[in-house]
């Protein structure tokens, strides 16, 4: 809370992950963000280009005002179908992106498990995959309020598949004692 208060422009990620990302995100990087917010402007000031997807119209309007002067952001309001997720433009829009065309991905929005599986192919070798609130989705040994715990077989099938696909990737768990941000490094 203190860090966020004295850093009002910082993304709503763990403090440690922000310090790491300051070193890891390069000026020539192209990023993809699922779920917009303070991170949208923050990332766009540190990279060459940012694709950002939002599903909530009200939040989209708020963020759109804050990034209006940034020319290196492709900011899209995309739908999430409640009846059939496969018809959600939030998911289908990335189908035209070429494989290995993105340097970093922030997964901090809707349908995180499906987004994780669909977007993984977009990441370049050496790229970063960032998951906020990862303690809710992936096995971990953190002692956090919403942590699913280490070795717990409660992963949903998509997160299990993602976990297997990224098993050999280097990973850094960061926490603020309440939630966790996970940074994975694609080999």
C-alpha positions, 0 to 999 in steps of 0.5 A, a space after each residue: 500500500 505504501 509503495 503504491 501511495 508514493 508511486 501513483 503512476 506504477 502498475 498494480 503489480 508487486 513492488 519487486 516485480 516492478 523493480 525487475 521489469 524496470 531492468 527487463 523491459 527494453 526500449 525496442 520491446 513490443 508488448 501485449 497486455 491483457 487487462 489495462 490500467 496504470 500498467 498501460 501507460 507505464 509499459 508504453 513509456 518503457 517499450 517501443 510499442 504496446 498492444 493493450 486489450 480491455 473488455 470493460 467499457 467503463 474502465 476502457 474509457 478511463 484508461 483511454 483518457 490517460 493514454 490519449 497522448 501516447 502514440 505507441 499504444 494500440 488500445 482495443 476494447 474487445 468483447 468477452 462472450 458470456 455464452 461462448 468464450 471462443 467467440 470473444 474478440 478478447 481471445 480471437 483478436 490475437 489469432 492474426 498476430 505472428 508467432 514469436 512477435 512479442 517481447 513481453 506479455 502481461 496477463 492481468 485481465 479476463 479469461 486468464 487461463 485461456 489467454 495464457 494458452 492462446 498467447 504463449 505462441 506469440 512470445 519470442 525466445 528470451 521473452 517475458 510472460 507476466 501473470 499478476 495474482 498468479 498465486 490464484 492460478 498456479 501451484 506455489 509454496 507462498 503463504 498468501 490468502 488466495 494461494 492454491 498451494 504447492 502440489 495442490 491438484 486444484 489447477 484447472 485444466 488450462 492452467 495445468 496445461 500452461 504449467 506443463 508447457 512452461 515447466 522448464 522456464 525460469 520463473 521469479 515469484 514476487 509477492 507483497 504478502 497479499 498477492 503475487 506477480 510471476 515473471 516467466 522467462 521463455 528459453 
